[in-house]
C-alpha cells in the first residue's frame, strides 16, 4: 500500500513533518467555516416550515414537496462536487476556492428565500421559494463538501482530528445560537412576513462573512494535491471501494438514522413548542439558547471522555441518553411547569454535544483508512458521501413531518401560528417531535455497535502500509 502523502500546498505550513500538529489559529479558522453553514441549516430546519405554512399560506403538503425537491437536488450535487474538488488544481489548493464561491452563493439564496415578491399566483410563489432553495443548496454543497474534506488533510493525528472537529462543533453551535435567535428577532420586528425578510438579509451577511473569513484564514493549512489524470480510477471503481469501507458504511448508517431524527424534530419542534406547549417565539429562542449553551459548555468534557474511553464508546452512550431524553417529550403538556421544559433543554444539550462532536470526529479516521486501503486521494469524494447522507436526512425528515401534519389535518394560513388545530394534528406533532426522533436515535446504535475503527486499528493499518 502507499504511505499517506506528506505533500502540502505551497502556502507554507504550521505543521510538523508528519502533518500532526495543527496551530490553534488554524483550528479556530477551520471552525469558523461551520458558522455560516450552521446558520443556514438550523434556520431553514426550524423557521422555514412555519414561515411557509403560516406566513406565506403554503399548505403543509406543498411545503413538504418544496423542501424534499430542493434536498433531493442537493443530494445529486454532493458526489459530483466531491469529484470536482478532488481533481481541482489551483494556486489556492483544491478546497479553498470553493469555500469563497460557495459562501457567497449560499448567502444570496438565503436572502431570496425569505424575501419573495408579493405574487398573486401561488404557483409563482412556490417556484420562487424552490428556486431560492436550489441556489442556497448549490452554494452549500460548493462550500461544505471541500470543507469536510480538509481535516483528513490537515493532520494525521487521531486526537488532533477530534480537536479540529471540536472547533467545528463550537462554531456550529454559535451558528445555531444565531439561528434560534431568528424566532425572537422575527417577533421583535413585527412577527409578520416583512420581519422574516429583514431577518433573512441580516443572516445572509453573516453567512457570507463567515465563509470569506474561513477562506483567508486557512491559507496556510496543510493540503494534499490532486492525482494526475492518468492515475485516477474510474468513478465506478471509486464507488465500489468506498462501499467496501465498512467503518464508513456503519458511520453513515448511524448518521442517517440520527439526522433523520434530528430533521424531524427540528421541523416539528417549533410547532410543538408553540402549538402544544403554548410558548412564544421569544421563549422558544430562550429554550434553544439554553440548549445550545449547554452543548458548547460540554465540548471539553466530551473531548476528555473520548480520550479516556474511546470515541465509539462515548458516542454510543451520548446517543442512547439523547434518545431517552427525547422520548420524554411524549409526556409534555402546556400545563407542565416551565422548569421541566428547561431541564430537558439542559439534558438534551449535554448529550447532543457528545453526539455532534464524536460523530464528526470519526469521519476523518474513516477517510484516512480508505486511503491506506486503496491508495486513492479522494477526501472530498468520501466527504461527499457523508454530506449526501446529511442531505437525504434533511430532505426526508422535514418532508415526512410536514406530510404527517398535512395528513392529520394541520391548518395553514398567513396570520401566524395562533390557529386552533384539531386533535389529530396535535397527535402528529407529538409523533414527529418526540416518538420518531427517539426511535431513530435508538436504531443508530445498531450501526455504531458494528463500527470497529479504533485508534489501535488505524495505527496498525498505517504501520502495515509503510514501506
C-alpha positions as CSV (number, residue, x, y, z in Angstrom):
1,X,0.0,0.0,0.0
2,X,1.1,3.6,-0.4
3,X,2.2,5.5,2.6
4,X,0.0,8.5,3.4
5,X,1.2,11.6,1.5
6,X,3.1,14.3,3.3
7,X,2.5,16.6,0.3
8,X,1.4,20.1,1.1
9,X,0.3,23.3,-0.6
10,X,2.8,26.0,-1.4
11,X,1.2,28.3,1.1
12,X,3.6,27.4,3.9
13,X,2.9,25.1,6.9
14,X,2.3,25.3,10.5
15,X,2.6,21.6,11.0
16,X,5.4,19.2,11.8
17,X,6.9,16.8,9.2
18,X,4.3,14.2,10.0
19,X,1.4,16.6,9.5
20,X,0.2,16.0,13.1
21,X,0.4,19.4,14.8
22,X,-2.1,22.0,13.9
23,X,-1.7,25.5,15.2
24,X,-4.5,26.8,17.4
25,X,-5.1,29.7,14.9
26,X,-5.8,27.2,12.1
27,X,-8.1,25.1,14.3
28,X,-10.1,28.3,15.0
29,X,-10.1,29.4,11.4
30,X,-11.3,26.0,10.3
31,X,-14.0,26.1,12.9
32,X,-15.3,29.4,11.6
33,X,-16.2,27.8,8.3
34,X,-19.0,25.9,10.1
35,X,-20.6,29.2,11.3
36,X,-22.4,30.3,8.1
37,X,-23.5,26.8,7.1
38,X,-24.9,26.2,10.6
39,X,-26.9,29.3,10.3
40,X,-28.3,28.0,7.0
41,X,-29.0,24.5,8.2
42,X,-30.6,25.4,11.6
43,X,-32.6,28.4,10.3
44,X,-34.0,26.5,7.4
45,X,-34.5,23.4,9.5
46,X,-36.5,25.4,12.1
47,X,-38.3,28.6,11.0
48,X,-38.7,27.8,7.2
49,X,-41.6,25.4,7.6
50,X,-43.8,27.6,9.8
51,X,-42.8,30.6,7.6
52,X,-44.2,28.8,4.5
53,X,-47.3,27.3,6.2
54,X,-48.3,30.2,8.5
55,X,-47.0,33.4,6.8
56,X,-46.9,32.6,3.0
57,X,-50.1,30.5,3.1
58,X,-48.4,27.4,1.5
59,X,-50.1,24.2,2.6
60,X,-48.1,21.7,4.7
61,X,-48.1,19.2,1.9
62,X,-46.8,21.7,-0.6
63,X,-44.1,23.0,1.8
64,X,-43.0,19.4,2.3
65,X,-42.8,18.9,-1.5
66,X,-40.6,22.1,-1.9
67,X,-38.2,21.0,0.9
68,X,-38.0,17.5,-0.5
69,X,-37.4,18.6,-4.1
70,X,-34.6,21.0,-3.1
71,X,-32.9,18.5,-0.9
72,X,-33.0,15.7,-3.5
73,X,-31.4,18.0,-5.9
74,X,-28.8,18.8,-3.3
75,X,-28.0,15.1,-2.8
76,X,-27.3,14.7,-6.5
77,X,-24.7,17.5,-6.5
78,X,-22.7,16.3,-3.5
79,X,-20.9,13.3,-5.1
80,X,-20.3,15.5,-8.2
81,X,-18.8,18.2,-6.1
82,X,-16.6,15.7,-4.3
83,X,-15.1,14.5,-7.6
84,X,-14.6,18.1,-8.8
85,X,-12.9,19.2,-5.7
86,X,-10.6,16.1,-5.6
87,X,-9.5,16.9,-9.2
88,X,-9.1,20.7,-8.8
89,X,-5.6,22.2,-9.2
90,X,-5.3,25.9,-8.3
91,X,-2.7,28.1,-6.6
92,X,-5.1,28.2,-3.6
93,X,-5.3,24.4,-3.4
94,X,-8.2,22.1,-4.4
95,X,-10.6,23.1,-1.5
96,X,-10.3,26.8,-0.6
97,X,-11.6,28.4,-3.8
98,X,-15.0,26.6,-3.2
99,X,-15.2,28.0,0.3
100,X,-15.3,31.5,-1.1
101,X,-17.7,30.8,-4.0
102,X,-20.0,28.6,-2.0
103,X,-20.4,31.0,0.8
104,X,-21.4,33.9,-1.4
105,X,-23.9,31.8,-3.4
106,X,-25.4,30.4,-0.2
107,X,-25.9,33.9,1.3
108,X,-27.6,35.2,-1.9
109,X,-30.0,32.2,-2.0
110,X,-30.8,32.5,1.7
111,X,-31.8,36.2,1.4
112,X,-34.1,35.4,-1.5
113,X,-35.9,32.6,0.4
114,X,-37.3,35.0,3.0
115,X,-37.9,37.9,0.6
116,X,-40.3,36.6,-2.1
117,X,-42.3,39.1,-4.1
118,X,-46.0,39.5,-3.4
119,X,-47.2,37.1,-6.0
120,X,-50.9,36.7,-6.6
121,X,-50.4,33.3,-8.1
122,X,-49.4,30.6,-5.5
123,X,-47.6,28.6,-8.2
124,X,-45.3,31.6,-8.8
125,X,-44.7,31.9,-5.1
126,X,-43.8,28.2,-4.9
127,X,-41.5,28.5,-7.9
128,X,-39.6,31.4,-6.3
129,X,-39.1,29.6,-3.0
130,X,-37.9,26.5,-4.8
131,X,-35.5,28.5,-7.0
132,X,-34.1,30.3,-3.9
133,X,-33.7,27.0,-2.1
134,X,-31.9,25.4,-5.1
135,X,-29.5,28.4,-5.2
136,X,-28.9,28.2,-1.4
137,X,-28.2,24.4,-1.5
138,X,-25.9,24.8,-4.6
139,X,-23.8,27.2,-2.6
140,X,-24.0,25.0,0.5
141,X,-22.6,22.0,-1.5
142,X,-19.9,24.0,-3.1
143,X,-18.7,25.1,0.4
144,X,-19.4,22.1,2.6
145,X,-18.0,19.1,0.6
146,X,-14.5,20.6,0.3
147,X,-14.7,21.9,3.8
148,X,-15.4,18.5,5.3
149,X,-12.5,17.0,3.3
150,X,-9.9,19.3,4.9
151,X,-9.4,17.7,8.4
152,X,-8.2,14.5,6.8
153,X,-5.5,16.5,5.0
154,X,-4.7,19.0,7.8
155,X,-3.4,16.3,10.2
156,X,-3.0,12.5,10.5
157,X,-3.2,12.5,14.3
158,X,-6.1,10.6,15.7
159,X,-6.9,13.0,18.6
160,X,-5.9,16.2,16.8
161,X,-8.8,15.5,14.4
162,X,-11.1,15.3,17.4
163,X,-9.8,18.7,18.4
164,X,-10.4,20.1,14.9
165,X,-13.9,18.8,14.9
166,X,-14.5,20.2,18.3
167,X,-13.7,23.7,17.0
168,X,-16.1,22.9,14.1
169,X,-18.7,21.9,16.7
170,X,-18.1,25.1,18.7
171,X,-18.9,27.3,15.6
172,X,-21.7,25.0,14.5
173,X,-23.4,25.8,17.8
174,X,-22.5,29.5,17.7
175,X,-24.2,29.5,14.3
176,X,-27.1,27.5,15.8
177,X,-27.4,30.2,18.5
178,X,-27.7,32.8,15.9
179,X,-30.2,30.7,14.0
180,X,-32.5,30.2,17.0
181,X,-32.4,33.9,17.7
182,X,-34.4,34.2,14.4
183,X,-37.6,33.4,16.3
184,X,-37.1,36.2,18.7
185,X,-35.8,38.6,16.0
186,X,-38.9,38.0,13.8
187,X,-41.2,38.5,16.8
188,X,-39.5,41.8,17.8
189,X,-39.6,43.0,14.2
190,X,-43.3,42.5,14.0
191,X,-43.9,38.8,13.6
192,X,-45.0,39.1,10.0
193,X,-43.8,38.3,6.5
194,X,-41.7,41.5,6.3
195,X,-40.0,40.7,9.6
196,X,-38.8,37.4,8.1
197,X,-37.4,39.3,5.1
198,X,-35.3,41.5,7.3
199,X,-34.0,38.5,9.3
200,X,-33.1,36.8,6.0
201,X,-31.0,39.8,4.9
202,X,-29.1,40.1,8.2
203,X,-28.3,36.4,8.3
204,X,-27.2,36.4,4.7
205,X,-24.5,38.9,5.6
206,X,-23.3,36.7,8.4
207,X,-23.2,33.6,6.2
208,X,-21.1,35.4,3.6
209,X,-18.8,36.9,6.2
210,X,-18.0,33.6,7.9
211,X,-17.2,31.9,4.7
212,X,-14.9,34.7,3.4
213,X,-13.1,34.7,6.7
214,X,-12.6,30.9,6.5
215,X,-11.2,31.2,3.0
216,X,-8.5,33.6,4.0
217,X,-7.9,32.0,7.5
218,X,-6.9,28.6,6.0
219,X,-4.3,29.9,3.6
220,X,-1.5,28.1,5.4
221,X,-3.4,24.9,6.2
222,X,-1.7,21.6,5.2
223,X,-3.2,20.3,1.9
224,X,-2.6,17.4,-0.4
225,X,-2.6,17.7,-4.2
226,X,-4.8,16.1,-6.8
227,X,-3.7,12.9,-8.5
228,X,-2.8,13.2,-12.2
229,X,-5.5,12.2,-14.7
230,X,-3.6,9.0,-15.6
231,X,-3.8,7.8,-12.0
232,X,-7.4,8.4,-11.4
233,X,-9.6,5.3,-11.1
234,X,-13.0,5.2,-12.7
235,X,-16.0,6.5,-10.8
236,X,-17.4,3.0,-10.7
237,X,-14.2,1.7,-9.1
238,X,-14.2,4.6,-6.6
239,X,-17.8,3.9,-5.5
240,X,-17.3,0.2,-5.1
241,X,-14.2,0.6,-2.9
242,X,-16.0,3.2,-0.8
243,X,-18.8,0.8,-0.2
244,X,-16.3,-1.8,0.9
245,X,-15.1,0.6,3.6
246,X,-17.1,-1.0,6.5
247,X,-16.3,1.7,9.1
248,X,-17.5,4.4,6.8
249,X,-20.7,2.5,5.9
250,X,-21.5,1.9,9.5
251,X,-20.8,5.5,10.4
252,X,-23.1,6.6,7.5
253,X,-25.8,4.3,8.7
254,X,-25.7,5.7,12.2
255,X,-25.6,9.3,11.0
256,X,-28.6,8.7,8.6
257,X,-30.7,7.5,11.5
258,X,-29.6,10.3,13.8
259,X,-30.0,13.1,11.2
260,X,-33.4,11.8,10.2
261,X,-34.4,12.0,13.8
262,X,-32.9,15.5,14.2
263,X,-34.5,16.8,11.0
264,X,-37.9,15.5,12.0
265,X,-37.6,17.0,15.5
266,X,-36.3,20.4,14.1
267,X,-39.2,20.7,11.6
268,X,-41.8,19.8,14.2
269,X,-40.0,21.5,17.1
270,X,-41.5,25.0,16.5
271,X,-45.0,23.5,16.1
272,X,-44.5,21.5,19.3
273,X,-43.4,24.5,21.4
274,X,-45.8,27.0,20.1
275,X,-48.9,24.8,19.5
276,X,-48.5,22.1,22.2
277,X,-46.6,24.0,24.9
278,X,-48.1,27.4,24.1
279,X,-44.6,29.1,24.1
280,X,-44.0,32.3,22.3
281,X,-41.4,32.7,19.6
282,X,-39.2,34.6,22.1
283,X,-39.5,31.9,24.7
284,X,-38.7,29.3,22.1
285,X,-35.5,31.2,21.3
286,X,-34.6,31.2,25.1
287,X,-35.1,27.4,25.2
288,X,-32.8,26.9,22.3
289,X,-30.2,29.3,23.7
290,X,-30.1,27.2,26.9
291,X,-29.9,24.0,24.9
292,X,-27.0,25.2,22.7
293,X,-25.2,26.9,25.6
294,X,-25.0,23.5,27.3
295,X,-23.8,21.9,24.1
296,X,-20.9,24.4,24.0
297,X,-20.1,24.1,27.7
298,X,-19.9,20.3,27.4
299,X,-17.4,20.2,24.5
300,X,-14.3,19.9,26.7
301,X,-15.8,17.2,28.8
302,X,-16.7,15.0,25.8
303,X,-13.2,15.5,24.4
304,X,-11.8,14.1,27.7
305,X,-14.3,11.3,27.8
306,X,-13.4,10.2,24.2
307,X,-9.7,10.2,25.0
308,X,-10.3,8.0,28.1
309,X,-12.9,5.6,26.8
310,X,-12.6,5.8,23.0
311,X,-14.7,7.8,20.5
312,X,-17.1,5.0,19.7
313,X,-18.0,4.0,23.3
314,X,-18.5,7.7,24.3
315,X,-20.6,8.2,21.1
316,X,-22.9,5.3,21.9
317,X,-23.5,6.5,25.5
318,X,-24.3,10.0,24.3
319,X,-26.6,8.7,21.6
320,X,-28.6,6.3,23.9
321,X,-29.0,9.0,26.5
322,X,-30.1,11.5,23.9
323,X,-32.8,9.1,22.6
324,X,-34.1,8.5,26.1
325,X,-34.3,12.2,26.9
326,X,-36.1,13.0,23.6
327,X,-38.7,10.4,24.3
328,X,-39.8,12.4,27.4
329,X,-41.4,14.9,25.1
330,X,-44.3,12.4,24.7
331,X,-45.2,13.3,28.3
332,X,-45.0,17.1,28.0
333,X,-48.1,19.3,28.1
334,X,-48.8,23.0,28.3
335,X,-49.7,22.6,32.0
336,X,-46.1,21.5,32.9
337,X,-44.0,23.9,34.9
338,X,-41.6,25.9,32.8
339,X,-38.6,24.5,34.7
340,X,-39.5,21.0,33.4
341,X,-39.2,22.2,29.9
342,X,-35.8,23.8,30.5
343,X,-34.4,20.8,32.4
344,X,-35.0,18.9,29.1
345,X,-33.1,21.7,27.3
346,X,-30.1,21.1,29.6
347,X,-30.0,17.3,29.3
348,X,-30.7,17.4,25.5
349,X,-27.8,19.9,25.1
350,X,-25.4,17.8,27.2
351,X,-25.9,14.6,25.3
352,X,-26.2,16.3,21.9
353,X,-22.8,17.8,22.4
354,X,-21.3,14.3,22.5
355,X,-23.3,13.1,19.6
356,X,-22.2,16.0,17.4
357,X,-18.5,16.0,18.3
358,X,-17.9,12.3,18.3
359,X,-19.9,11.5,15.1
360,X,-17.9,14.2,13.2
361,X,-14.6,13.1,14.7
362,X,-15.0,9.6,13.3
363,X,-15.2,10.8,9.7
364,X,-11.6,11.8,9.1
365,X,-10.4,8.4,10.5
366,X,-12.6,6.6,8.1
367,X,-11.3,8.8,5.3
368,X,-7.7,8.0,6.2
369,X,-8.5,4.3,6.5
370,X,-9.8,4.5,2.9
371,X,-6.5,6.0,1.7
372,X,-4.5,3.4,3.5
373,X,-6.6,0.6,1.9
374,X,-6.8,1.9,-1.6
375,X,-4.0,4.5,-2.1
376,X,-6.6,6.9,-3.6
377,X,-6.6,10.5,-2.6
378,X,-10.3,11.4,-2.6
379,X,-11.1,13.2,0.7
380,X,-13.8,15.3,-0.9
381,X,-15.4,12.3,-2.6
382,X,-15.6,10.5,0.7
383,X,-16.9,13.6,2.5
384,X,-19.5,13.9,-0.2
385,X,-21.0,10.6,0.8
386,X,-21.2,11.9,4.4
387,X,-22.8,15.1,3.1
388,X,-25.2,13.2,0.9
389,X,-26.5,11.3,3.9
390,X,-27.0,14.6,5.7
391,X,-28.9,16.0,2.7
392,X,-31.0,12.8,2.5
393,X,-31.9,13.1,6.1
394,X,-32.8,16.8,5.9
395,X,-34.9,16.1,2.8
396,X,-36.8,13.1,4.2
397,X,-37.1,14.2,7.9
398,X,-38.9,17.6,7.5
399,X,-40.9,16.3,4.5
400,X,-42.2,13.3,6.4
401,X,-43.0,15.5,9.4
402,X,-44.9,18.1,7.3
403,X,-46.8,15.4,5.3
404,X,-47.8,13.8,8.6
405,X,-49.2,17.1,9.8
406,X,-51.0,17.6,6.5
407,X,-52.4,14.1,6.6
408,X,-53.7,14.6,10.1
409,X,-55.4,18.0,9.3
410,X,-52.9,20.7,10.2
411,X,-54.4,24.1,9.3
412,X,-52.1,26.6,7.4
413,X,-52.6,30.4,7.0
414,X,-51.0,33.8,6.6
415,X,-51.5,35.4,10.1
416,X,-49.2,33.4,12.3
417,X,-49.4,30.3,14.4
418,X,-52.4,31.1,16.6
419,X,-54.8,29.0,14.5
420,X,-56.6,26.3,16.6
421,X,-55.5,22.9,15.5
422,X,-57.6,19.6,15.5
423,X,-56.7,16.8,17.9
424,X,-55.4,14.7,15.1
425,X,-52.8,17.3,14.2
426,X,-51.7,17.5,17.8
427,X,-51.1,13.8,17.8
428,X,-49.0,14.2,14.6
429,X,-46.9,16.9,16.2
430,X,-46.2,14.6,19.2
431,X,-45.1,11.8,16.9
432,X,-42.8,14.0,14.8
433,X,-41.2,15.8,17.7
434,X,-40.9,13.0,20.3
435,X,-41.5,9.5,19.2
436,X,-39.9,9.3,15.8
437,X,-36.6,11.0,16.8
438,X,-36.2,8.8,19.9
439,X,-36.7,5.6,17.8
440,X,-34.3,6.7,15.1
441,X,-31.5,7.6,17.5
442,X,-32.0,4.2,19.1
443,X,-31.8,2.5,15.7
444,X,-28.4,4.2,15.1
445,X,-26.9,2.3,18.0
446,X,-27.1,-0.9,15.8
447,X,-24.7,0.6,13.3
448,X,-22.4,2.1,15.9
449,X,-22.1,-1.3,17.6
450,X,-20.5,-2.5,14.3
451,X,-18.1,0.4,13.9
452,X,-14.6,-1.0,14.8
453,X,-12.1,1.5,13.6
454,X,-10.3,2.2,16.9
455,X,-7.1,4.2,17.3
456,X,-5.1,1.0,17.6
457,X,-6.6,-0.5,14.4
458,X,-5.9,2.7,12.5
459,X,-2.3,2.8,13.7
460,X,-1.8,-0.8,12.7
461,X,-3.1,-0.1,9.3
462,X,-0.7,2.8,8.9
463,X,2.2,0.6,10.1
464,X,1.4,-2.2,7.7
465,X,1.1,0.2,4.8
466,X,4.6,1.8,5.5
467,X,7.5,0.5,3.4
